[in-house]
Amino acid sequence: MPLAFHSSTRPDGRLHRLRRGAAAALTTAVLGSTAAVLPVGPAHAAGPGQLIYVADQGSNSVAAVDSATGATVATIPVGTQPVNVALTRDGSQAWVVNSGSDSVSVIDTATNSVFATIAVADAPGSMSVSPDGARVYVAHTGPAGIEVIDTSSLTVFTTVPVGTYTSGLGLSPNGSRLYVSDFSSGAVSVVDTATLTVTASVPTNDPAGIAVSPDGAHVYVANYNDRAVTVIDGATNTVTATVPVGQVPYGVAVAPDGGTVYVGNRLGNSVSVIDTATLTVTATVPAGSRPYGLAMGKAVLPAVTALAPDNGPTAGGTTVTLTGSNLTGTTAVTFDGTPAANLTVVNDSTVTATAPAHTAGTIDVTLTSAGHTAAAGQYTYEVPAPAITHIAPANGPVAGGTAVTITGSNLGGATAVAFGAVPAASFTVVDDTKITVTAPAAPAAGPVDVTVTTPGGTSAPAAVGRYTYSKDTTKLTAKPLLLSIAPGQLTVNLNLSATLTDTTTGKPVAGATITFTVGTTTVCTAVTTAAGTATCTGPCPVVAVLLNLGYTATYTGSPALAPTSATAGLVRLG
């Protein structure tokens, strides 16, 4: 489909025409050559992470080229015969003019995919995006004029009549001035974007592509039939220089630092590199067949600001949430190089993934989006804390010695087992779910929490892990006492003794207080020796002896020992 402007011969006899159908494809190989331009001027080369977006008219696509490596990061299908590309200031979107399908494609540079297509008037040829991203200006060669798109609604809301053959656009950095190439009249119109009216016209020769320096001080205009680039002073709207370039220059782009201008020479099959300080061409790089529109911008890099939780078990399986910006295009999350499972892109600021298994320790997490990898923080793999689910038997004597089986999880590698505050002297780790242990002696009867300690921590107290100590049973043994009572005797001294034994252990109990009584009369008290024997002497009324004819030894018990008592006879002699 040819452009509307076909004819006209100037007095000098030169034919000046632009043909839509004549703009041939810019292939992937060409893109590599275009990217190679950048290292020519190191001081002005695009920085790491910048991409060049190039309209590949012949293949109906846009190629995103990594400026650092020259590699094509993505090939993005758009409309028919794309001829120009413009990026938003933050680099998040690339807007593409499709001259063959009378449309504009909107590319999300985070995912390098088209998310909207907007129908426009016949023969669109160039565009500019306002610095605030609110508007997109589209130039047409037939009918002439500038369409203004509202980016929030993705619709054309007005048309500005400018010239008769508008082939190129450029915006000042603050968006207040729109520069329009009117190819037919040989001038660049200056439009006030606040009023959408033309405020100045700067004569040039066959103006085509336009680019404005980052500071707005200079406007660079490709002179399509003049093999030159015109430099316009942005403050005075006057031409200050003309720089010779290749044959039929069209597309123009300025490096982000303003130090280099790139010009696509369509019939020269090359890209001219202009140093803006000297206004001289420093290199001419082959660029395949008929390079057309090009644009340069920063890639939208992913950034992760939070990782939660930042720890989990060595077995993996923890769902981790990564929070940040520009995460829509996330394709991978890795934990120390191992890909996470169940990767889900929730939205542009949130991604979830399942941590894989890993040995204990702190490792680095990374996130990859749109070909760029960003640090996502650190994650600590921890040996999981043990947990007890069952104890059998769940009770035993204070003396200890009961064989107990502990069942649970993450019990492997246990370094200690305790019954309350008392550590077990010995235990055996059968496997990760079972430990056998001998219950230690306890200071008192009653329930205690059994705990297991491993490198992953100590198990939490729980009812299923409670062990109840019962008091040891005891026994007192008292021997009959032989005595004699003289006529008229009122009291008698009794030499009493008894032995206390822990029947649970079969051992004598030392240090226990034994009380000896005859009826209601307390004769004496004594403390058991190491042999468990208590012996004491005390007076007792004869009447009590004659009435009871026996004595009682009593032990009231302790926190660990049950109470007991025993009786023995008082045998009278003579």
C-alpha positions as CSV (number, residue, x, y, z in Angstrom):
1,M,0.0,0.0,0.0
2,P,1.8,3.2,-1.2
3,L,1.8,6.4,0.9
4,A,-0.5,9.2,-0.1
5,F,2.4,11.4,-1.2
6,H,3.6,10.2,-4.6
7,S,4.5,13.2,-6.7
8,S,6.0,16.6,-7.0
9,T,9.2,17.6,-8.5
10,R,11.2,20.5,-7.1
11,P,12.8,23.2,-9.2
12,D,16.1,21.3,-8.9
13,G,14.4,18.3,-10.5
14,R,14.8,15.9,-7.5
15,L,11.9,13.6,-6.9
16,H,11.0,13.5,-3.3
17,R,8.7,10.7,-2.3
18,L,8.2,8.3,0.5
19,R,6.7,4.9,-0.2
20,R,5.1,2.8,2.5
21,G,5.5,-0.4,0.5
22,A,9.2,0.3,-0.2
23,A,10.3,0.1,3.4
24,A,11.7,-3.4,3.5
25,A,12.2,-5.7,6.4
26,L,14.9,-5.1,9.0
27,T,16.0,-8.6,9.9
28,T,17.4,-10.1,13.0
29,A,20.8,-10.0,11.5
30,V,20.4,-6.3,10.8
31,L,19.4,-5.8,14.4
32,G,22.6,-7.3,15.5
33,S,24.5,-4.9,13.3
34,T,22.5,-2.0,14.7
35,A,23.3,-3.0,18.3
36,A,27.0,-3.2,17.4
37,V,26.9,0.5,16.8
38,L,26.9,1.2,20.5
39,P,30.4,0.2,21.4
40,V,31.8,2.6,18.7
41,G,31.6,5.6,21.1
42,P,32.3,4.2,24.5
43,A,31.6,7.5,26.3
44,H,28.1,7.5,24.8
45,A,27.3,3.8,24.7
46,A,24.1,2.5,26.0
47,G,24.5,1.2,29.6
48,P,23.9,-2.3,30.8
49,G,20.3,-3.4,30.7
50,Q,19.3,-1.0,27.9
51,L,17.4,-2.4,24.9
52,I,17.1,-1.2,21.3
53,Y,13.6,-1.8,19.9
54,V,13.6,-1.9,16.1
55,A,10.6,-2.1,13.8
56,D,11.1,-5.0,11.4
57,Q,8.7,-3.9,8.6
58,G,9.2,-7.0,6.4
59,S,8.4,-9.5,9.1
60,N,5.6,-7.5,10.8
61,S,7.4,-7.6,14.1
62,V,9.5,-5.6,16.6
63,A,12.9,-6.9,17.8
64,A,14.2,-6.1,21.3
65,V,18.0,-6.1,21.1
66,D,20.3,-6.2,24.2
67,S,22.7,-3.2,23.7
68,A,25.4,-4.9,25.7
69,T,25.6,-8.1,23.8
70,G,23.9,-7.4,20.5
71,A,21.7,-10.4,21.0
72,T,18.0,-10.3,20.2
73,V,16.1,-10.7,23.5
74,A,12.7,-11.0,21.9
75,T,10.9,-10.9,18.6
76,I,7.4,-9.4,19.1
77,P,4.6,-9.9,16.4
78,V,2.7,-6.6,15.8
79,G,0.6,-5.2,13.0
80,T,1.3,-5.1,9.3
81,Q,4.4,-3.1,8.2
82,P,5.6,-1.6,11.5
83,V,7.7,1.5,10.7
84,N,8.3,3.3,14.0
85,V,8.7,2.6,17.7
86,A,8.4,5.0,20.6
87,L,9.0,4.1,24.3
88,T,7.5,5.5,27.4
89,R,10.0,7.4,29.6
90,D,10.2,4.6,32.2
91,G,10.7,2.0,29.4
92,S,7.7,0.0,30.5
93,Q,5.9,0.2,27.2
94,A,6.9,0.4,23.5
95,W,4.3,1.9,21.1
96,V,4.6,0.8,17.5
97,V,3.1,2.4,14.3
98,N,1.8,-0.3,11.9
99,S,1.6,1.6,8.6
100,G,0.1,-1.3,6.7
101,S,-2.8,-2.1,9.0
102,D,-3.5,1.5,10.1
103,S,-3.0,0.7,13.8
104,V,-0.8,1.2,16.8
105,S,0.4,-1.8,18.9
106,V,1.3,-1.4,22.5
107,I,4.0,-3.6,23.9
108,D,4.6,-4.4,27.5
109,T,8.4,-4.5,27.7
110,A,8.3,-6.5,30.9
111,T,6.8,-9.5,29.0
112,N,7.8,-8.3,25.5
113,S,4.2,-9.0,24.3
114,V,1.4,-6.8,22.8
115,F,-1.4,-6.1,25.2
116,A,-3.4,-3.6,23.1
117,T,-4.0,-2.6,19.5
118,I,-5.5,0.7,18.6
119,A,-7.1,1.6,15.2
120,V,-5.9,4.9,13.8
121,A,-6.4,6.9,10.6
122,D,-4.9,6.0,7.2
123,A,-1.2,5.7,6.7
124,P,0.3,6.3,10.1
125,G,4.0,6.9,9.9
126,S,5.5,8.2,13.2
127,M,4.6,8.7,16.9
128,S,5.8,10.2,20.2
129,V,4.8,9.4,23.7
130,S,4.4,12.2,26.2
131,P,6.8,12.2,29.2
132,D,4.0,11.5,31.7
133,G,2.8,8.7,29.5
134,A,-0.7,10.2,29.3
135,R,-0.7,10.8,25.6
136,V,0.6,9.3,22.4
137,Y,0.8,11.5,19.2
138,V,0.5,9.7,15.9
139,A,1.5,11.4,12.6
140,H,-0.2,10.5,9.3
141,T,0.8,11.0,5.7
142,G,-2.7,10.7,4.4
143,P,-4.8,12.4,5.5
144,A,-2.2,14.7,7.1
145,G,-2.6,15.5,10.8
146,I,-1.7,14.4,14.3
147,E,-4.0,12.0,16.1
148,V,-3.8,12.2,19.9
149,I,-4.4,9.0,21.9
150,D,-5.4,8.9,25.5
151,T,-3.3,6.1,27.0
152,S,-5.7,5.5,29.9
153,S,-8.6,4.7,27.6
154,L,-6.5,3.6,24.6
155,T,-8.6,5.7,22.3
156,V,-8.0,8.6,19.9
157,F,-9.6,11.8,21.4
158,T,-8.7,14.5,19.0
159,T,-6.8,15.3,15.7
160,V,-4.5,18.3,15.2
161,P,-4.3,19.6,11.6
162,V,-0.6,20.0,10.7
163,G,0.8,20.5,7.2
164,T,0.0,18.1,4.3
165,Y,2.4,15.2,4.8
166,T,3.5,14.6,8.4
167,S,6.2,12.0,8.4
168,G,8.0,12.4,11.7
169,L,7.4,13.5,15.4
170,G,9.5,14.5,18.3
171,L,8.7,15.7,21.8
172,S,10.6,18.0,24.1
173,P,11.6,16.3,27.4
174,N,8.9,18.1,29.4
175,G,6.3,17.3,26.8
176,S,5.3,20.9,26.2
177,R,6.4,21.1,22.5
178,L,5.7,18.6,19.7
179,Y,8.0,18.8,16.7
180,V,6.3,17.7,13.4
181,S,8.0,16.9,10.1
182,D,5.9,18.3,7.3
183,F,7.6,16.6,4.4
184,S,5.5,18.2,1.7
185,S,6.1,21.8,2.8
186,G,9.7,21.3,3.8
187,A,9.4,22.5,7.3
188,V,9.2,21.3,11.0
189,S,6.1,22.6,12.8
190,V,6.2,23.3,16.5
191,V,3.0,22.4,18.3
192,D,2.1,23.6,21.8
193,T,0.8,20.5,23.4
194,A,-1.2,22.4,26.0
195,T,-3.3,24.1,23.3
196,L,-2.7,21.7,20.5
197,T,-1.9,24.5,18.1
198,V,1.1,25.3,15.8
199,T,3.3,28.0,17.3
200,A,6.3,28.0,14.9
201,S,7.5,26.6,11.6
202,V,11.3,25.9,11.0
203,P,12.3,25.4,7.3
204,T,14.2,22.2,6.6
205,N,14.8,20.0,3.5
206,D,12.5,17.0,3.2
207,P,12.1,16.4,7.0
208,A,11.4,12.8,8.0
209,G,12.4,11.3,11.3
210,I,12.9,13.6,14.3
211,A,14.6,13.1,17.7
212,V,15.0,15.6,20.6
213,S,18.0,15.6,22.9
214,P,17.3,14.6,26.5
215,D,17.8,18.2,27.7
216,G,15.5,19.6,25.0
217,A,18.2,21.9,23.7
218,H,18.5,20.4,20.2
219,V,16.1,18.8,17.7
220,Y,17.7,16.4,15.1
221,V,15.8,16.1,11.8
222,A,16.6,13.5,9.1
223,N,16.5,15.2,5.6
224,Y,15.1,12.3,3.6
225,N,16.4,13.4,0.1
226,D,19.3,15.4,1.3
227,R,21.6,12.9,2.9
228,A,21.8,15.1,6.0
229,V,20.5,15.7,9.5
230,T,19.4,19.2,10.4
231,V,20.0,20.4,14.0
232,I,17.4,22.9,15.3
233,D,17.9,25.0,18.4
234,G,15.0,24.1,20.8
235,A,15.0,27.5,22.4
236,T,15.0,29.7,19.3
237,N,13.4,27.3,16.7
238,T,16.3,28.1,14.3
239,V,18.6,25.8,12.3
240,T,22.1,25.8,13.8
241,A,23.8,23.0,11.8
242,T,23.5,20.4,9.1
243,V,25.4,17.1,9.4
244,P,26.0,14.9,6.3
245,V,24.9,11.3,6.7
246,G,24.0,8.4,4.4
247,Q,21.6,8.0,1.6
248,V,17.9,8.6,2.4
249,P,18.1,9.1,6.2
250,Y,14.9,8.4,8.0
251,G,14.9,7.0,11.6
252,V,16.7,9.0,14.3
253,A,17.4,8.1,17.9
254,V,19.4,9.9,20.6
255,A,21.3,7.9,23.3
256,P,19.9,8.5,26.8
257,D,23.0,10.6,27.8
258,G,22.5,12.8,24.7
259,G,26.0,12.2,23.5
260,T,25.2,10.2,20.4
261,V,22.7,10.4,17.6
262,Y,21.9,7.3,15.5
263,V,20.5,7.7,12.0
264,G,19.0,4.9,9.9
265,N,20.0,5.5,6.2
266,R,17.3,3.6,4.2
267,L,19.0,3.4,0.8
268,G,22.4,3.5,2.3
269,N,21.6,0.3,4.2
270,S,23.5,1.7,7.2
271,V,23.3,3.5,10.5
272,S,25.3,6.8,10.9
273,V,26.7,7.5,14.4
274,I,26.8,11.3,15.2
275,D,28.8,12.7,18.1
276,T,26.7,15.6,19.3
277,A,29.6,17.4,20.8
278,T,31.4,17.8,17.4
279,L,28.4,17.2,15.1
280,T,30.4,14.8,13.1
281,V,29.8,11.3,12.0
282,T,32.1,9.0,13.9
283,A,31.0,5.7,12.4
284,T,28.8,4.3,9.6
285,V,27.7,0.8,10.4
286,P,26.2,-1.6,7.9
287,A,22.6,-2.4,8.8
288,G,21.1,-4.8,6.3
289,S,18.4,-3.8,4.0
290,R,16.7,-0.4,4.4
291,P,16.7,0.3,8.1
292,Y,13.6,2.3,9.0
293,G,12.4,3.3,12.5
294,L,14.4,2.7,15.6
295,A,14.2,3.7,19.3
296,M,16.4,3.2,22.3
297,G,15.3,2.9,25.9
298,K,16.0,1.2,29.2
299,A,14.7,-2.2,29.8
300,V,12.2,-2.5,32.7
301,L,14.3,-4.5,35.2
302,P,12.7,-6.7,37.9
303,A,13.4,-5.7,41.5
304,V,12.7,-7.7,44.6
305,T,12.3,-5.8,47.9
306,A,11.0,-8.6,50.2
307,L,11.2,-12.3,50.6
308,A,8.8,-13.9,53.1
309,P,9.2,-16.2,54.8
310,D,13.0,-16.1,54.6
311,N,13.5,-19.5,56.2
312,G,12.2,-23.0,56.1
313,P,13.0,-26.7,56.5
314,T,15.7,-28.5,54.6
315,A,13.0,-30.7,53.0
316,G,11.7,-27.7,51.1
317,G,8.0,-27.2,50.4
318,T,7.7,-23.8,51.9
319,T,5.6,-21.3,49.8
320,V,7.7,-18.1,49.6
321,T,6.2,-14.8,48.5
322,L,8.5,-12.4,46.6
323,T,7.5,-8.7,46.6
324,G,8.9,-6.0,44.4
325,S,8.3,-4.3,41.0
326,N,8.3,-5.2,37.3
327,L,7.7,-8.9,38.2
328,T,5.0,-9.6,35.5
329,G,7.4,-11.3,33.2
330,T,8.9,-13.6,35.8
331,T,10.0,-16.9,34.3
332,A,12.1,-18.4,37.1
333,V,12.9,-18.2,40.8
334,T,16.0,-20.1,41.9
335,F,17.3,-21.1,45.4
336,D,21.0,-21.4,45.2
337,G,20.7,-22.2,41.5
338,T,17.9,-24.7,41.9
339,P,14.6,-23.8,40.3
340,A,11.6,-23.3,42.6
341,A,8.4,-25.2,41.9
342,N,4.9,-23.9,41.5
343,L,6.0,-20.5,40.3
344,T,3.0,-18.1,40.2
345,V,3.0,-14.5,39.0
346,V,0.2,-13.0,41.1
347,N,0.6,-9.5,39.7
348,D,3.4,-7.0,38.7
349,S,4.5,-6.7,42.3
350,T,4.0,-10.3,43.7
351,V,5.3,-13.7,42.8
352,T,5.0,-16.9,44.8
353,A,7.1,-20.0,44.5
354,T,7.8,-23.2,46.5
355,A,11.3,-23.6,47.9
356,P,13.1,-26.8,46.8
357,A,14.9,-29.1,49.2
358,H,18.4,-28.0,50.2
359,T,21.0,-28.7,52.9
360,A,21.0,-26.5,56.0
361,G,22.4,-23.0,55.7
362,T,21.7,-19.6,54.2
363,I,21.6,-19.3,50.4
364,D,20.9,-16.7,47.7
365,V,17.6,-16.5,45.9
366,T,17.3,-15.0,42.4
367,L,14.3,-14.0,40.1
368,T,14.5,-13.9,36.3
369,S,12.1,-11.7,34.4
370,A,12.2,-10.7,30.7
371,G,15.7,-12.0,30.3
372,H,17.0,-10.2,33.4
373,T,18.0,-11.8,36.7
374,A,17.7,-9.9,39.9
375,A,18.9,-10.7,43.4
376,A,15.8,-11.6,45.5
377,G,17.4,-11.9,49.0
378,Q,18.6,-14.7,51.1
379,Y,16.8,-17.8,52.4
380,T,17.9,-19.9,55.4
381,Y,17.3,-23.6,55.3
382,E,16.9,-25.0,58.8
383,V,16.8,-28.5,60.2
384,P,13.2,-28.8,61.3
385,A,12.5,-28.9,65.0
386,P,11.5,-32.3,66.4
387,A,7.9,-33.0,67.4
388,I,6.5,-35.7,69.7
389,T,3.2,-37.3,68.9
390,H,3.1,-40.3,71.3
391,I,4.8,-41.8,74.4
392,A,4.4,-45.4,75.6
393,P,4.2,-46.1,78.4
394,A,3.2,-42.7,79.6
395,N,3.8,-43.4,83.3
396,G,6.2,-45.0,85.6
397,P,7.7,-44.8,89.1
398,V,9.7,-41.9,90.5
399,A,12.6,-44.3,90.8
400,G,12.9,-44.3,87.0
401,G,14.1,-47.2,85.0
402,T,11.0,-47.6,82.8
403,A,11.7,-48.3,79.1
404,V,9.8,-45.6,77.1
405,T,9.3,-45.4,73.3
406,I,8.9,-41.9,71.9
407,T,7.2,-41.5,68.5
408,G,7.2,-38.3,66.5
409,S,8.9,-36.5,63.6
410,N,12.3,-35.0,62.8
411,L,13.8,-37.0,65.7
412,G,16.9,-38.0,63.8
413,G,20.1,-36.6,65.2
414,A,18.7,-36.2,68.7
415,T,21.3,-34.9,71.1
416,A,19.3,-35.0,74.3
417,V,16.0,-36.4,75.8
418,A,14.7,-34.9,79.0
419,F,11.9,-35.8,81.4
420,G,11.0,-32.5,82.8
421,A,14.2,-30.9,84.0
422,V,16.0,-34.3,84.3
423,P,18.0,-35.5,81.3
424,A,17.9,-39.1,80.4
425,A,21.1,-40.9,81.0
426,S,20.8,-43.0,77.8
427,F,18.6,-43.2,74.7
428,T,18.7,-44.7,71.3
429,V,17.6,-43.0,68.0
430,V,15.9,-45.7,66.1
431,D,15.0,-43.5,63.1
432,D,13.6,-40.1,62.3
433,T,10.3,-41.1,63.9
434,K,11.3,-43.2,66.9
435,I,13.5,-43.0,70.0
436,T,13.8,-45.5,72.9
437,V,14.8,-44.2,76.3
438,T,15.1,-45.2,79.9
439,A,13.2,-42.8,82.1
440,P,15.4,-41.2,84.7
441,A,14.6,-40.9,88.4
442,A,12.5,-37.9,89.3
443,P,12.6,-35.7,92.4
444,A,8.9,-36.0,92.8
445,A,5.8,-37.8,91.6
446,G,3.5,-36.1,89.0
447,P,3.4,-35.3,85.3
448,V,6.4,-33.9,83.4
449,D,6.9,-32.9,79.7
450,V,9.2,-35.1,77.8
451,T,11.3,-33.2,75.2
452,V,13.7,-34.1,72.5
453,T,16.5,-31.8,71.4
454,T,18.1,-32.0,67.9
455,P,20.2,-29.6,65.8
456,G,16.8,-28.2,64.7
457,G,15.8,-27.2,68.2
458,T,13.8,-28.7,71.1
459,S,10.3,-30.2,70.7
460,A,7.5,-28.1,72.1
461,P,5.8,-29.4,75.3
462,A,2.5,-31.1,74.5
463,A,-0.1,-33.3,76.2
464,V,0.8,-36.2,73.9
465,G,4.4,-36.0,75.2
466,R,3.6,-36.0,78.9
467,Y,4.9,-38.6,81.2
468,T,3.5,-39.2,84.7
469,Y,5.7,-40.2,87.6
470,S,4.0,-42.2,90.5
471,K,5.4,-42.4,94.0
472,D,7.5,-45.4,95.0
473,T,5.8,-47.7,97.4
474,T,7.4,-48.2,100.8
475,K,7.4,-50.7,103.7
476,L,8.2,-50.4,107.4
477,T,9.3,-53.4,109.4
478,A,9.0,-53.2,113.2
479,K,10.2,-55.9,115.6
480,P,8.3,-57.0,118.8
481,L,9.8,-55.5,122.0
482,L,10.4,-57.6,125.2
483,L,10.0,-55.6,128.4
484,S,9.3,-56.1,132.2
485,I,7.1,-54.0,134.4
486,A,7.7,-53.9,138.2
487,P,4.7,-53.7,140.6
488,G,3.8,-50.0,141.2
489,Q,5.9,-48.8,138.2
490,L,4.1,-45.9,136.5
491,T,6.3,-45.4,133.3
492,V,8.6,-47.6,131.3
493,N,11.4,-46.7,128.8
494,L,10.8,-48.3,125.4
495,N,13.7,-49.0,123.0
496,L,11.9,-48.9,119.6
497,S,13.2,-49.5,116.0
498,A,11.8,-50.0,112.5
499,T,13.3,-50.4,109.0
500,L,12.0,-48.4,105.9
501,T,12.3,-50.0,102.5
502,D,11.5,-48.6,99.0
503,T,9.6,-51.6,97.7
504,T,9.8,-50.3,94.1
505,T,13.6,-50.5,94.1
506,G,14.0,-52.9,97.0
507,K,16.5,-50.5,98.5
508,P,16.5,-49.1,102.1
509,V,15.4,-45.5,102.5
510,A,17.8,-43.3,104.4
511,G,17.0,-39.9,106.0
512,A,13.3,-40.6,106.5
513,T,11.6,-39.6,109.8
514,I,9.8,-42.4,111.6
515,T,7.4,-41.7,114.5
516,F,6.8,-44.3,117.2
517,T,3.5,-44.3,119.1
518,V,1.8,-46.5,121.7
519,G,-1.9,-45.9,121.4
520,T,-2.2,-42.1,121.4
521,T,1.1,-41.6,123.1
522,T,4.1,-40.6,121.0
523,V,7.1,-42.3,122.5
524,C,9.9,-40.9,120.2
525,T,10.9,-40.0,116.6
526,A,14.1,-41.1,114.7
527,V,15.7,-40.7,111.3
528,T,16.5,-43.7,109.3
529,T,20.2,-44.6,108.7
530,A,21.8,-45.6,105.5
531,A,20.5,-49.1,106.2
532,G,16.9,-47.6,106.5
533,T,16.7,-48.3,110.2
534,A,15.4,-45.8,112.7
535,T,16.0,-46.4,116.5
536,C,14.9,-44.3,119.5
537,T,14.1,-44.6,123.2
538,G,11.4,-42.9,125.1
539,P,9.2,-43.1,128.2
540,C,5.6,-44.5,128.0
541,P,3.0,-44.7,130.7
542,V,2.5,-48.3,131.9
543,V,-1.2,-47.9,131.5
544,A,-0.7,-47.3,127.8
545,V,1.5,-50.3,127.4
546,L,-0.9,-52.5,129.3
547,L,-3.9,-51.2,127.3
548,N,-2.3,-51.5,123.8
549,L,0.3,-54.2,124.2
550,G,2.0,-53.0,121.0
551,Y,3.5,-49.9,119.2
552,T,3.2,-48.4,115.8
553,A,6.0,-47.0,113.5
554,T,4.8,-44.4,111.0
555,Y,6.3,-42.8,107.9
556,T,4.3,-39.9,106.4
557,G,5.8,-40.1,102.9
558,S,7.6,-37.6,100.7
559,P,7.1,-36.2,97.1
560,A,8.7,-39.3,95.8
561,L,7.8,-42.0,98.4
562,A,4.4,-43.2,99.5
563,P,3.5,-43.3,103.2
564,T,3.5,-46.5,105.2
565,S,3.3,-47.8,108.8
566,A,3.9,-51.0,110.8
567,T,3.0,-52.4,114.2
568,A,4.8,-54.7,116.6
569,G,3.9,-56.2,119.9
570,L,5.1,-55.2,123.4
571,V,5.7,-58.5,125.1
572,R,5.8,-58.3,128.9
573,L,8.1,-60.6,130.8
574,G,7.2,-61.7,134.4
